[in-house]
Amino acid sequence: MMIYDMEASGKRLKALRKQAEKTQEQVAEAVGLEPGMISRIERGVKGMSIDSLLMFSEIYGVSTDYILKGDKSVAPSDALLEELGALVQKYKSL
């Protein structure tokens, strides 16, 4: 059984924000939250809503699984899209 680790998720979100060179204020505006809430989420003091999770995922270009669990594996749909892209390229070169 897996339990949601707010602190670990918060650390991942902070690292993603730093990597994206964004301030808490910029992220707060994009997600529709107050900067103080971003700080509490990043420190693991407060959890995030599903809506916020989806927004973070979109802003940082990572899966929700990565934010929640640290899972970097490629989703099956992503793998299929990559395979399809490779087939299209191969077809174009014929």
N, C-alpha and C positions, 0 to 999 in steps of 0.2 A: 504494500500500500504506500502510495506516494503522498506526501503532505506538502502543501504550498509553503515555500520558504520565502517570506517577504524580504528578509534581509539579503539573501542571495540574489533574488530578482532585482532588488533595489541596486545592488552593487553592479549587476550587469547593465541596468539602465543608465547608471552614472557613467560607466565606462563607455557605453555607446554614445552618450551625449558628449563626453569629452572627445571621443574619436571623431564625432561629427563637428567638433569645434563650435558647439552651441552653448548658450547660457541657459540657466534654468528659466529665466524670463522668456527667452525665445521659444523654448519647448512648451512652457506653460501657455503661451499665446496660441501656439499651433494646436495644442490638445484641448484648449478651452478650460484650463485650470489656473488657480493662483500659483505664483512661484513658490509660496510656502508649502503648498501641497506637493509640488514636484520634489522639494527638499525632503519632506516626510516620506514620500514613496521611495526615494533613493536611499534613505537611511534605514528603510525597512520598518519604520514606525507605523506606517499606514499602508493598507493594501490598495489595489487599484481596481476600478470598475472594468467590466469587459469592454465597454466603449473605449476607455483610456488605453487598455491593453492593445486593442486593435489599432488605435491611433499611433501608439509607440511603435508597433510593428511596421506600420506604413512609413512613418517618419524615418526610422533607422534602417529600413530595408532588411529586416530579419523576421524570422518566424515567431509566432507567439510561443511555440515550444521552446525556442531559445531563451526568450525573456523569462518564461515561467520555470523551465527546467535546466536551461543551459545546453539543451540538445541541439547540436549543430548539424545533425544528419539532414540530408536532402530529402524533402518530401517526395513521395512517389510521383505526384503530379509534376513536380519540377524535373525529375529524372525523365519522365515521359516527354515533356516539352523539349528538353535538351536532345533527346533521341530523335524526336520529330524534326527539330531544326537541322540536325546532322543529315537526316535523310533528304530533307529539302535541298540542302547544299549539294549533296551527292547527285541528286536528280538534275539540278541546274548545271552541273559540270558535264553532264552526258552530251 
